[in-house]
């Protein structure tokens, strides 16, 4: 594998390929998380718009997209979202290098923390984030739910 992680180029045009990558990565959550993932609502156009507002990094194996992460600057911290690795590339360090790119970007901007959310049911993901130095910050509920549906994690840099 000849993996490369880079900021999303201004010339990037494969929005549908990126959307499909995100859906493959989030697909195993279907039927596991409630409410269903908002990735079902993504379109190529909505991803392009998101990339105009946020910093995105992509991971490629040659020309193949294998992962991505989007970072929203919230002033006092960066919010890490749409963190996705193609399931065919799990266990190959793709997620780690994307996370390292996110940490480096936050540090370059002088942001002292990164925040992310994981669904309450995804305890394996919670364990991964904790191993990366994130700690639980809060539990929140999606609109219409009386029980917590997400865990907010933060990592000080």
DSSP file (Angstrom, degrees, kcal/mol; ACC not computed):
  #  RESIDUE AA STRUCTURE BP1 BP2  ACC     N-H-->O    O-->H-N    N-H-->O    O-->H-N    TCO  KAPPA ALPHA  PHI   PSI    X-CA   Y-CA   Z-CA
    1    1 A X              0   0    0      0, 0.0     2,-0.5     0, 0.0    60,-0.1   0.000 360.0 360.0 360.0 131.4    0.0    0.0    0.0
    2    2 A X        -     0   0    0      2,-0.0    60,-1.3     0, 0.0     2,-0.2  -0.659 360.0-175.9-114.2  72.6    1.4    3.4   -1.0
    3    3 A X  E     -A   61   0A   0     -2,-0.5     2,-0.4    58,-0.2    58,-0.2  -0.436   9.4-176.3 -78.6 142.7   -0.9    5.6    1.2
    4    4 A X  E     -A   60   0A   0     56,-2.3    56,-2.7    -2,-0.2     2,-0.5  -0.999  10.5-159.3-136.1 135.1   -0.8    9.4    1.1
    5    5 A X  E     +A   59   0A   0     -2,-0.4     2,-0.3    54,-0.2    54,-0.2  -0.970  25.8 157.5-114.7 129.8   -2.7   11.8    3.2
    6    6 A X  E     -A   58   0A   0     52,-2.3    52,-2.7    -2,-0.5     3,-0.1  -0.983  47.7 -87.8-147.6 155.8   -3.2   15.3    1.9
    7    7 A X  E     -A   57   0A   0     -2,-0.3    50,-0.3    50,-0.2     2,-0.2  -0.380  64.0 -89.0 -59.0 144.7   -5.4   18.4    2.2
    8    8 A X        -     0   0    0     48,-3.0    48,-0.2     1,-0.1    -1,-0.1  -0.400  52.1-120.1 -57.3 118.7   -8.3   18.1   -0.2
    9    9 A X    >   -     0   0    0     -2,-0.2     3,-1.9     1,-0.1    -1,-0.1  -0.292   8.1-125.8 -64.9 147.4   -6.9   19.7   -3.3
   10   10 A X  T 3  S+     0   0    0      1,-0.3    -1,-0.1    -3,-0.1    -2,-0.1   0.750 112.9  57.2 -61.1 -23.2   -8.8   22.8   -4.7
   11   11 A X  T 3  S+     0   0    0      2,-0.0    -1,-0.3     0, 0.0    -2,-0.1   0.376  77.3 132.2 -89.3   3.9   -9.0   20.9   -8.0
   12   12 A X    <   +     0   0    0     -3,-1.9     3,-0.1     1,-0.1    -4,-0.0  -0.306  19.4 161.4 -60.8 135.1  -10.8   17.9   -6.4
   13   13 A X        +     0   0    0      1,-0.1     2,-1.9     2,-0.0     3,-0.4   0.458  42.5  98.9-131.8  -7.1  -13.8   16.8   -8.4
   14   14 A X     >  +     0   0    0      1,-0.2     4,-2.1     2,-0.1     5,-0.2  -0.326  36.9 144.3 -86.6  58.7  -14.7   13.3   -7.4
   15   15 A X  H  > S+     0   0    0     -2,-1.9     4,-2.5     1,-0.2    -1,-0.2   0.863  71.1  51.9 -65.4 -36.4  -17.5   14.3   -4.9
   16   16 A X  H  > S+     0   0    0     -3,-0.4     4,-2.4     2,-0.2    -1,-0.2   0.904 108.9  50.7 -67.6 -39.9  -19.5   11.2   -5.8
   17   17 A X  H  > S+     0   0    0      2,-0.2     4,-2.0     1,-0.2    -2,-0.2   0.894 111.5  48.3 -62.0 -39.6  -16.6    8.9   -5.1
   18   18 A X  H  X S+     0   0    0     -4,-2.1     4,-2.4     2,-0.2    -2,-0.2   0.903 110.4  51.4 -67.2 -41.3  -16.0   10.7   -1.8
   19   19 A X  H  X S+     0   0    0     -4,-2.5     4,-2.4     1,-0.2    -2,-0.2   0.921 110.6  48.5 -60.7 -43.9  -19.7   10.3   -0.9
   20   20 A X  H  X S+     0   0    0     -4,-2.4     4,-2.5     2,-0.2    -1,-0.2   0.879 109.0  53.4 -65.8 -37.8  -19.6    6.6   -1.7
   21   21 A X  H  X S+     0   0    0     -4,-2.0     4,-2.4     2,-0.2    -2,-0.2   0.944 110.0  47.7 -59.3 -48.5  -16.5    6.2    0.4
   22   22 A X  H  X S+     0   0    0     -4,-2.4     4,-2.4     1,-0.2    -2,-0.2   0.909 111.7  50.1 -61.5 -42.7  -18.2    7.8    3.4
   23   23 A X  H  X S+     0   0    0     -4,-2.4     4,-1.6     2,-0.2    -1,-0.2   0.896 110.0  50.3 -63.9 -39.9  -21.3    5.6    2.9
   24   24 A X  H  X S+     0   0    0     -4,-2.5     4,-0.6     2,-0.2    -1,-0.2   0.922 112.8  47.4 -62.3 -42.0  -19.1    2.4    2.7
   25   25 A X  H  < S+     0   0    0     -4,-2.4     3,-0.3     1,-0.2    -2,-0.2   0.886 120.2  36.6 -67.2 -38.9  -17.4    3.5    6.0
   26   26 A X  H >< S+     0   0    0     -4,-2.4     3,-1.9     1,-0.2     4,-0.4   0.582  93.6  92.3 -90.5 -10.5  -20.7    4.3    7.8
   27   27 A X  H >< S+     0   0    0     -4,-1.6     3,-2.1     1,-0.3    -1,-0.2   0.853  75.7  61.9 -53.5 -42.7  -22.7    1.4    6.2
   28   28 A X  T 3< S+     0   0    0     -4,-0.6    -1,-0.3    -3,-0.3    -2,-0.1   0.672  95.6  64.0 -61.7 -13.1  -21.9   -1.1    9.0
   29   29 A X  T X> S+     0   0    0     -3,-1.9     3,-2.7     3,-0.1     4,-2.0   0.663  74.1 113.8 -81.9 -16.7  -23.8    1.2   11.4
   30   30 A X  T <4 S+     0   0    0     -3,-2.1     4,-0.1    -4,-0.4     6,-0.0  -0.345  88.9  10.6 -58.0 128.7  -27.1    0.8    9.5
   31   31 A X  T 34 S+     0   0    0      2,-0.4    -1,-0.3    -2,-0.1    -2,-0.1   0.375 121.6  73.6  82.4  -5.1  -29.5   -1.0   11.8
   32   32 A X  T <4 S+     0   0    0     -3,-2.7     2,-0.3     1,-0.1    -2,-0.2   0.776  88.9  53.8-105.2 -41.9  -27.1   -0.5   14.8
   33   33 A X  S  < S-     0   0    0     -4,-2.0    -2,-0.4    87,-0.0     2,-0.4  -0.724  78.2-127.2-101.5 148.0  -27.5    3.1   15.6
   34   34 A X  S    S+     0   0    0     -2,-0.3     2,-0.2   115,-0.1    87,-0.1  -0.971  93.9  35.5-138.0 120.4  -30.7    5.0   16.3
   35   35 A X  S    S-     0   0    0     -2,-0.4     3,-0.1     1,-0.0    -1,-0.0   0.502 108.5-108.5 -73.5 164.5  -31.4    7.5   14.8
   36   36 A X        -     0   0    0     -2,-0.2    -2,-0.1     1,-0.1    -6,-0.1  -0.167  44.8 -80.7 -60.6 157.9  -29.9    6.4   11.4
   37   37 A X    >   -     0   0    0      1,-0.1     3,-1.3   -11,-0.1    -1,-0.1  -0.277  26.5-135.1 -61.5 139.9  -26.7    8.1   10.2
   38   38 A X  G >  S+     0   0    0      1,-0.3     3,-1.9     2,-0.2     4,-0.4   0.555  93.9  88.4 -71.8  -6.8  -27.1   11.4    8.5
   39   39 A X  G >  S+     0   0    0      1,-0.3     3,-0.9     2,-0.2    -1,-0.3   0.736  74.2  70.2 -64.1 -19.0  -24.7   10.1    5.9
   40   40 A X  G <  S+     0   0    0     -3,-1.3    -1,-0.3     1,-0.2    -2,-0.2   0.749  96.8  52.2 -65.7 -22.0  -27.8    8.8    4.1
   41   41 A X  G <  S+     0   0    0     -3,-1.9    -1,-0.2    -4,-0.1    -2,-0.2   0.532  84.5 116.2 -91.5  -8.2  -28.6   12.4    3.3
   42   42 A X    <   -     0   0    0     -3,-0.9     2,-0.3    -4,-0.4     3,-0.0  -0.312  40.3-177.1 -65.1 142.6  -25.2   13.3    1.8
   43   43 A X     >  -     0   0    0      1,-0.1     4,-2.0    -2,-0.0     5,-0.2  -0.879  41.9-108.1-127.6 165.9  -25.0   14.3   -1.8
   44   44 A X  H  > S+     0   0    0     -2,-0.3     4,-2.0     1,-0.2     5,-0.1   0.909 122.2  50.1 -58.2 -41.4  -22.1   15.1   -4.0
   45   45 A X  H  > S+     0   0    0      1,-0.2     4,-2.2     2,-0.2    -1,-0.2   0.894 108.0  50.9 -66.5 -40.3  -23.2   18.8   -3.9
   46   46 A X  H  > S+     0   0    0      1,-0.2     4,-2.2     2,-0.2    -1,-0.2   0.858 110.4  50.5 -68.1 -32.7  -23.5   18.9   -0.1
   47   47 A X  H  X S+     0   0    0     -4,-2.0     4,-2.4     2,-0.2    -1,-0.2   0.910 108.8  50.9 -68.4 -41.4  -20.0   17.4    0.3
   48   48 A X  H  X S+     0   0    0     -4,-2.0     4,-1.1     1,-0.2    -2,-0.2   0.908 111.8  48.2 -61.2 -40.9  -18.6   20.0   -2.1
   49   49 A X  H  X S+     0   0    0     -4,-2.2     4,-1.2     2,-0.2     3,-0.4   0.912 109.7  52.2 -64.9 -42.8  -20.3   22.7    0.0
   50   50 A X  H  X S+     0   0    0     -4,-2.2     4,-2.0     1,-0.2     3,-0.5   0.901 106.9  53.6 -59.0 -41.7  -19.0   21.2    3.2
   51   51 A X  H  < S+     0   0    0     -4,-2.4    -1,-0.2     1,-0.2    -2,-0.2   0.777 103.6  56.3 -67.4 -26.0  -15.5   21.3    1.8
   52   52 A X  H  < S+     0   0    0     -4,-1.1    -1,-0.2    -3,-0.4    -2,-0.2   0.812 115.4  37.8 -72.0 -29.1  -15.8   25.0    1.0
   53   53 A X  H  < S+     0   0    0     -4,-1.2     2,-0.3    -3,-0.5    -2,-0.2   0.721 121.2  39.0 -92.6 -23.9  -16.6   25.7    4.7
   54   54 A X  S  < S-     0   0    0     -4,-2.0     2,-0.5    -5,-0.2    18,-0.2  -0.789  82.9-104.5-127.2 163.5  -14.2   23.2    6.3
   55   55 A X  E     - B   0  71A   0     16,-2.2    16,-3.0    -2,-0.3     2,-0.4  -0.795  40.8-168.8 -86.6 127.6  -10.7   21.8    6.0
   56   56 A X  E     - B   0  70A   0     -2,-0.5   -48,-3.0    14,-0.2     2,-0.4  -0.913  10.9-164.0-118.3 147.0  -10.8   18.3    4.6
   57   57 A X  E     -AB   7  69A   0     12,-2.4    12,-1.8    -2,-0.4     2,-0.3  -0.969   8.5-160.7-123.0 143.7   -8.0   15.7    4.3
   58   58 A X  E     -AB   6  68A   0    -52,-2.7   -52,-2.3    -2,-0.4     2,-0.4  -0.925   8.7-146.0-122.5 151.5   -8.2   12.7    2.1
   59   59 A X  E     -AB   5  67A   0      8,-2.8     7,-3.1    -2,-0.3     8,-1.3  -0.956  20.8-173.4-112.9 134.9   -6.2    9.4    2.2
   60   60 A X  E     -AB   4  65A   0    -56,-2.7   -56,-2.3    -2,-0.4     2,-0.7  -0.971  25.6-154.1-129.6 144.3   -5.4    7.7   -1.0
   61   61 A X  E >  S-AB   3  64A   0      3,-2.6     3,-1.9    -2,-0.4     2,-0.5  -0.924  83.8 -49.2-109.9  99.0   -3.8    4.4   -2.0
   62   62 A X  T 3  S-     0   0    0    -60,-1.3   -58,-0.1    -2,-0.7    -2,-0.0  -0.632 124.7 -23.3  67.0-122.2   -2.4    5.4   -5.4
   63   63 A X  T 3  S+     0   0    0     -2,-0.5     2,-0.4    -3,-0.1    -1,-0.3   0.491 116.6 105.0 -95.0  -5.6   -5.4    7.0   -7.1
   64   64 A X  E <  S-B   61   0A   0     -3,-1.9    -3,-2.6     1,-0.0     2,-0.3  -0.644  70.8-130.2 -85.0 126.8   -8.0    5.2   -4.9
   65   65 A X  E     +B   60   0A   0     -2,-0.4    -5,-0.2    -5,-0.2     3,-0.1  -0.590  36.0 163.7 -68.9 127.8   -9.8    7.2   -2.1
   66   66 A X  E     +     0   0A   0     -7,-3.1    20,-2.7     1,-0.4     2,-0.3   0.478  57.2   0.5-125.9  -8.2   -9.5    5.2    1.1
   67   67 A X  E     -BC  59  85A   0     -8,-1.3    -8,-2.8    18,-0.2    -1,-0.4  -0.983  52.3-174.1-171.6 163.7  -10.3    7.7    3.8
   68   68 A X  E     -BC  58  84A   0     16,-2.4    16,-2.6    -2,-0.3     2,-0.3  -0.983   5.7-166.3-158.1 163.6  -11.3   11.3    4.7
   69   69 A X  E     -B   57   0A   0    -12,-1.8   -12,-2.4    -2,-0.3     2,-0.4  -0.956  10.6-151.4-153.3 142.0  -11.8   13.7    7.6
   70   70 A X  E     -BC  56  81A   0     11,-2.9    11,-3.0    -2,-0.3     2,-0.5  -0.936   9.2-159.7-115.6 139.8  -13.5   17.1    7.8
   71   71 A X  E     -BC  55  80A   0    -16,-3.0   -16,-2.2    -2,-0.4     2,-0.5  -0.975   1.3-162.9-125.8 121.5  -12.5   19.7   10.3
   72   72 A X  E     - C   0  79A   0      7,-2.7     7,-3.0    -2,-0.5     2,-0.7  -0.903  18.8-134.7-104.7 123.5  -14.7   22.7   11.3
   73   73 A X  E     + C   0  78A   0     -2,-0.5     5,-0.2     5,-0.2     3,-0.0  -0.669  25.0 176.7 -78.6 115.7  -13.0   25.6   13.1
   74   74 A X        -     0   0    0      3,-2.7     2,-1.7    -2,-0.7     4,-0.1   0.068  48.2-111.7-107.4  22.7  -15.2   26.5   16.0
   75   75 A X  S    S+     0   0    0      1,-0.2     3,-0.1     2,-0.1    -1,-0.1  -0.473 110.3  40.0  87.6 -68.3  -12.9   29.2   17.3
   76   76 A X  S    S+     0   0    0     -2,-1.7    36,-0.5     1,-0.1    37,-0.4   0.539 130.3   3.3 -93.4  -6.8  -11.7   27.6   20.6
   77   77 A X  S    S-     0   0    0     34,-0.1    -3,-2.7    35,-0.1     2,-0.4  -0.973  72.8-107.3-161.7 168.4  -11.4   24.1   19.1
   78   78 A X  E     -Cd  73 114A   0     35,-2.1    37,-2.8    -2,-0.3     2,-0.6  -0.893  25.2-141.7-103.5 138.9  -11.7   22.1   15.9
   79   79 A X  E     -Cd  72 115A   0     -7,-3.0    -7,-2.7    -2,-0.4     2,-0.6  -0.895  13.5-149.8 -99.3 124.0  -14.7   19.8   15.4
   80   80 A X  E     +C   71   0A   0     35,-3.4    37,-0.5    -2,-0.6     2,-0.3  -0.831  29.2 159.0 -96.9 120.3  -13.7   16.6   13.6
   81   81 A X  E     +C   70   0A   0    -11,-3.0   -11,-2.9    -2,-0.6     3,-0.2  -0.888  46.9  32.1-138.6 168.5  -16.5   15.1   11.5
   82   82 A X  E     +     0   0A   0     -2,-0.3     2,-0.8     1,-0.2    -1,-0.2   0.881  67.5 173.8  48.9  43.2  -17.1   12.7    8.6
   83   83 A X  E     +     0   0A   0    -14,-0.2     2,-0.4    -3,-0.2   -14,-0.2  -0.734  13.4 167.2 -79.6 110.1  -14.1   10.7    9.8
   84   84 A X  E     -C   68   0A   0    -16,-2.6   -16,-2.4    -2,-0.8     2,-0.4  -0.988  27.0-175.9-139.6 135.9  -14.3    7.7    7.4
   85   85 A X  E     -C   67   0A   0     -2,-0.4   -18,-0.2   -18,-0.2     5,-0.1  -0.999  39.0-109.8-128.3 130.9  -12.0    4.9    6.3
   86   86 A X    >   -     0   0    0    -20,-2.7     3,-2.7    -2,-0.4     4,-0.2  -0.374  27.8-129.4 -55.5 127.9  -13.0    2.4    3.6
   87   87 A X  G >  S+     0   0    0      1,-0.3     3,-1.4     2,-0.2    -1,-0.2   0.791 106.8  65.3 -54.4 -29.1  -13.7   -0.9    5.4
   88   88 A X  G 3  S+     0   0    0      1,-0.3    -1,-0.3     3,-0.0    -2,-0.1   0.660 105.3  45.9 -66.7 -13.8  -11.4   -2.7    3.0
   89   89 A X  G X >S+     0   0    0     -3,-2.7     3,-1.3   -23,-0.2     5,-0.5   0.254  80.0 131.5-113.9  10.2   -8.6   -0.7    4.4
   90   90 A X  T < 5S+     0   0    0     -3,-1.4    -3,-0.0     1,-0.2    -4,-0.0  -0.335  70.6  26.3 -60.4 145.0   -9.3   -1.1    8.2
   91   91 A X  T 3 5S+     0   0    0      1,-0.0    -1,-0.2     0, 0.0    -4,-0.0   0.546  94.4  99.1  80.8   7.7   -6.3   -2.1   10.2
   92   92 A X  T < 5S-     0   0    0     -3,-1.3    -2,-0.1     0, 0.0    -1,-0.0   0.275 100.3-102.1-110.4   9.9   -3.8   -0.5    7.8
   93   93 A X  T  >5S+     0   0    0     -4,-0.1     4,-2.1     3,-0.0     5,-0.2   0.522  84.2 125.6  87.2   5.4   -3.2    2.7    9.7
   94   94 A X  H  ><S+     0   0    0     -5,-0.5     4,-2.1     1,-0.2     5,-0.2   0.944  75.2  47.8 -62.8 -48.2   -5.4    4.9    7.5
   95   95 A X  H  > S+     0   0    0      1,-0.2     4,-2.4     2,-0.2    -1,-0.2   0.884 110.3  53.0 -60.3 -39.5   -7.4    6.2   10.4
   96   96 A X  H  > S+     0   0    0      2,-0.2     4,-2.6     1,-0.2    -1,-0.2   0.919 109.3  46.7 -64.7 -44.2   -4.3    7.0   12.4
   97   97 A X  H  X S+     0   0    0     -4,-2.1     4,-1.9     2,-0.2    -1,-0.2   0.858 112.2  51.1 -70.6 -32.1   -2.7    9.1    9.7
   98   98 A X  H  X S+     0   0    0     -4,-2.1     4,-2.0    -5,-0.2    -1,-0.2   0.924 111.7  47.5 -65.0 -43.0   -5.9   11.0    9.1
   99   99 A X  H  X S+     0   0    0     -4,-2.4     4,-2.6     1,-0.2    -2,-0.2   0.900 109.7  52.9 -65.0 -40.1   -6.1   11.7   12.8
  100  100 A X  H  X S+     0   0    0     -4,-2.6     4,-2.5     1,-0.2    -1,-0.2   0.888 107.9  51.5 -61.5 -38.4   -2.5   12.8   12.9
  101  101 A X  H  X S+     0   0    0     -4,-1.9     4,-2.3     2,-0.2    -1,-0.2   0.895 110.0  49.8 -63.8 -39.3   -3.2   15.2   10.0
  102  102 A X  H  X S+     0   0    0     -4,-2.0     4,-2.5     2,-0.2    -2,-0.2   0.924 110.9  48.5 -64.8 -44.5   -6.2   16.6   12.1
  103  103 A X  H  X S+     0   0    0     -4,-2.6     4,-2.4     1,-0.2    -2,-0.2   0.925 112.6  48.5 -60.9 -44.8   -4.0   17.0   15.2
  104  104 A X  H  X S+     0   0    0     -4,-2.5     4,-2.5     1,-0.2    -1,-0.2   0.895 111.3  50.0 -64.3 -40.2   -1.3   18.8   13.1
  105  105 A X  H  X S+     0   0    0     -4,-2.3     4,-1.7     2,-0.2    -1,-0.2   0.926 110.8  49.1 -65.1 -43.9   -3.8   21.1   11.5
  106  106 A X  H  X>S+     0   0    0     -4,-2.5     5,-2.7     1,-0.2     4,-0.5   0.918 112.4  48.4 -61.1 -43.2   -5.4   22.0   14.9
  107  107 A X  H ><5S+     0   0    0     -4,-2.4     3,-1.0     1,-0.2    -1,-0.2   0.905 108.3  54.0 -63.8 -41.4   -1.9   22.7   16.3
  108  108 A X  H 3<5S+     0   0    0     -4,-2.5    -1,-0.2     1,-0.3    -2,-0.2   0.830 110.6  47.3 -63.0 -31.4   -1.0   24.9   13.2
  109  109 A X  H 3<5S-     0   0    0     -4,-1.7    -1,-0.3    -5,-0.2    -2,-0.2   0.532 116.0-117.0 -84.8  -6.8   -4.2   26.9   13.8
  110  110 A X  T <<5 +     0   0    0     -3,-1.0     2,-0.5    -4,-0.5    -3,-0.2   0.714  61.2 152.5  78.0  20.5   -3.4   27.3   17.5
  111  111 A X      < -     0   0    0     -5,-2.7    -1,-0.3    -6,-0.2   -34,-0.1  -0.744  35.5-155.7 -86.2 126.8   -6.5   25.4   18.6
  112  112 A X        +     0   0    0     -2,-0.5    45,-3.3   -36,-0.5     2,-0.3   0.627  69.2  34.7 -79.7 -12.5   -5.9   23.7   21.9
  113  113 A X  E     - E   0 156A   0    -37,-0.4   -35,-2.1    43,-0.2     2,-0.4  -0.969  57.0-151.1-142.8 155.2   -8.6   20.9   21.5
  114  114 A X  E     -dE  78 155A   0     41,-2.1    41,-2.4    -2,-0.3     2,-0.4  -0.983  19.5-164.2-120.6 139.1  -10.2   18.7   19.0
  115  115 A X  E     +dE  79 154A   0    -37,-2.8   -35,-3.4    -2,-0.4     2,-0.3  -0.933  12.7 166.0-122.4 145.8  -13.8   17.5   19.5
  116  116 A X  E     - E   0 153A   0     37,-2.3    37,-3.1    -2,-0.4     2,-0.4  -0.961  23.1-134.8-148.3 165.6  -15.7   14.7   17.9
  117  117 A X  E     - E   0 152A   0    -37,-0.5     2,-0.4    -2,-0.3    35,-0.2  -0.957  14.3-173.4-125.2 146.3  -18.9   12.8   18.5
  118  118 A X  E     - E   0 151A   0     33,-2.3    33,-3.3    -2,-0.4    -2,-0.0  -0.993  35.2-101.1-134.3 142.4  -19.6    9.0   18.3
  119  119 A X  E >   - E   0 150A   0     -2,-0.4     3,-1.5    31,-0.2    31,-0.3  -0.305  31.1-118.9 -63.0 147.3  -22.9    7.3   18.6
  120  120 A X  T 3  S+     0   0    0     29,-2.1    30,-0.1     1,-0.3    -1,-0.1   0.811 111.4  55.2 -57.2 -35.0  -23.7    5.8   21.9
  121  121 A X  T 3  S+     0   0    0     28,-0.3     2,-1.6     1,-0.2    -1,-0.3   0.664  86.5  83.8 -75.5 -16.2  -24.0    2.3   20.5
  122  122 A X    X>  +     0   0    0     -3,-1.5     4,-1.8     1,-0.2     3,-0.6  -0.428  46.6 155.4 -91.7  63.7  -20.5    2.3   18.9
  123  123 A X  H 3>  +     0   0    0     -2,-1.6     4,-2.1     1,-0.3    -1,-0.2   0.779  69.3  60.8 -64.6 -28.0  -18.5    1.3   21.9
  124  124 A X  H 3> S+     0   0    0     -3,-0.2     4,-1.8     2,-0.2    -1,-0.3   0.909 106.2  47.9 -63.8 -39.7  -15.6   -0.1   19.7
  125  125 A X  H <> S+     0   0    0     -3,-0.6     4,-2.7     2,-0.2    -2,-0.2   0.894 107.4  56.1 -65.8 -39.5  -15.2    3.4   18.3
  126  126 A X  H  X S+     0   0    0     -4,-1.8     4,-2.4     1,-0.2    -2,-0.2   0.931 107.3  49.6 -56.4 -45.3  -15.3    4.9   21.8
  127  127 A X  H  X S+     0   0    0     -4,-2.1     4,-2.2     1,-0.2    -1,-0.2   0.894 110.0  50.5 -63.2 -40.4  -12.4    2.6   22.7
  128  128 A X  H  X S+     0   0    0     -4,-1.8     4,-1.4     2,-0.2    -1,-0.2   0.938 111.3  48.0 -62.0 -46.9  -10.4    3.7   19.7
  129  129 A X  H  <>S+     0   0    0     -4,-2.7     5,-2.5     1,-0.2    -2,-0.2   0.887 110.2  52.0 -64.3 -37.8  -10.9    7.3   20.4
  130  130 A X  H ><5S+     0   0    0     -4,-2.4     3,-1.7     1,-0.2    -1,-0.2   0.901 106.5  53.6 -64.2 -39.9   -9.8    6.8   24.1
  131  131 A X  H 3<5S+     0   0    0     -4,-2.2    -1,-0.2     1,-0.3    -2,-0.2   0.806 104.8  56.2 -63.1 -27.9   -6.6    5.1   22.9
  132  132 A X  T 3<5S-     0   0    0     -4,-1.4    -1,-0.3    -3,-0.2    -2,-0.2   0.407 130.1 -96.3 -84.4   2.7   -5.9    8.2   20.8
  133  133 A X  T < 5S+     0   0    0     -3,-1.7    23,-0.3     1,-0.3    -3,-0.2   0.520  78.1 138.7  99.0   6.1   -6.1   10.3   23.9
  134  134 A X      < -     0   0    0     -5,-2.5     2,-0.3    -6,-0.2    -1,-0.3  -0.564  33.8-159.4 -81.3 148.4   -9.7   11.5   23.7
  135  135 A X  E     -F  154   0A   0     19,-2.7    19,-2.5    -2,-0.2     2,-0.2  -0.937  29.5 -95.5-125.0 152.6  -11.8   11.7   26.9
  136  136 A X  E     +F  153   0A   0     -2,-0.3    17,-0.3    17,-0.2     3,-0.1  -0.464  41.8 170.7 -67.9 132.3  -15.6   11.8   27.3
  137  137 A X  E     -     0   0A   0     15,-3.6     2,-0.3     1,-0.4    16,-0.2   0.725  58.0 -20.2-111.3 -37.4  -16.9   15.3   27.6
  138  138 A X  E     -F  152   0A   0     14,-1.4    14,-3.1     2,-0.0    -1,-0.4  -0.984  48.3-127.2-164.5 165.3  -20.6   15.0   27.3
  139  139 A X  E     -F  151   0A   0     -2,-0.3     2,-0.3    12,-0.2    12,-0.2  -0.994  31.9-175.7-122.6 135.1  -23.6   12.9   26.2
  140  140 A X  E     -F  150   0A   0     10,-2.3     9,-3.0    -2,-0.4    10,-2.2  -0.837  17.3-133.2-129.9 165.1  -26.2   14.4   24.0
  141  141 A X        -     0   0    0      7,-0.3     7,-0.1    -2,-0.3     3,-0.1  -0.942  19.7-123.1-120.2 139.7  -29.5   13.5   22.4
  142  142 A X    >   -     0   0    0     -2,-0.4     3,-2.1     5,-0.3     5,-0.1  -0.409  54.4 -73.6 -70.0 157.5  -30.7   13.9   18.9
  143  143 A X  T 3  S+     0   0    0      1,-0.3    -1,-0.2    -2,-0.1     3,-0.1  -0.272 122.4  21.0 -54.0 132.1  -33.9   15.9   18.5
  144  144 A X  T 3  S+     0   0    0      1,-0.3     2,-0.4    -3,-0.1    -1,-0.3   0.402 100.1 109.0  89.3  -2.3  -37.0   13.9   19.5
  145  145 A X    <   -     0   0    0     -3,-2.1    -1,-0.3     1,-0.1     4,-0.1  -0.886  48.1-167.2-110.2 138.5  -35.0   11.4   21.7
  146  146 A X  S    S+     0   0    0     -2,-0.4     2,-0.3    -3,-0.1    -1,-0.1   0.558  73.9  66.6 -97.2 -11.0  -35.1   11.4   25.5
  147  147 A X  S    S-     0   0    0     -5,-0.1    -5,-0.3     1,-0.1     2,-0.1  -0.758 100.0 -89.3-105.7 155.6  -32.1    9.1   25.9
  148  148 A X        +     0   0    0     -2,-0.3    -7,-0.3     1,-0.1     3,-0.1  -0.395  41.2 175.3 -61.1 138.3  -28.5   10.0   25.0
  149  149 A X        +     0   0    0     -9,-3.0   -29,-2.1     1,-0.2   -28,-0.3   0.522  61.5  37.1-118.7 -14.8  -27.7    9.1   21.4
  150  150 A X  E     -EF 119 140A   0    -10,-2.2   -10,-2.3   -31,-0.3     2,-0.5  -0.978  61.8-144.0-140.6 151.2  -24.1   10.5   21.1
  151  151 A X  E     -EF 118 139A   0    -33,-3.3   -33,-2.3    -2,-0.3     2,-0.5  -0.969  17.4-145.7-112.5 129.1  -21.0   10.8   23.2
  152  152 A X  E     -EF 117 138A   0    -14,-3.1   -15,-3.6    -2,-0.5   -14,-1.4  -0.839  18.3-168.6 -94.2 127.3  -18.9   13.9   22.7
  153  153 A X  E     -EF 116 136A   0    -37,-3.1   -37,-2.3    -2,-0.5     2,-0.3  -0.889   3.2-167.6-115.1 147.1  -15.1   13.3   23.1
  154  154 A X  E     -EF 115 135A   0    -19,-2.5   -19,-2.7    -2,-0.4     2,-0.4  -0.975   6.4-163.3-132.2 149.6  -12.4   15.9   23.4
  155  155 A X  E     -E  114   0A   0    -41,-2.4   -41,-2.1    -2,-0.3     2,-0.3  -0.991  15.4-140.3-132.4 125.7   -8.6   15.8   23.2
  156  156 A X  E      E  113   0A   0     -2,-0.4   -43,-0.2   -23,-0.3   -44,-0.1  -0.656 360.0 360.0 -79.9 138.0   -6.3   18.5   24.4
  157  157 A X              0   0    0    -45,-3.3   -44,-0.1    -2,-0.3    -1,-0.1   0.414 360.0 360.0-102.2 360.0   -3.4   19.1   22.1
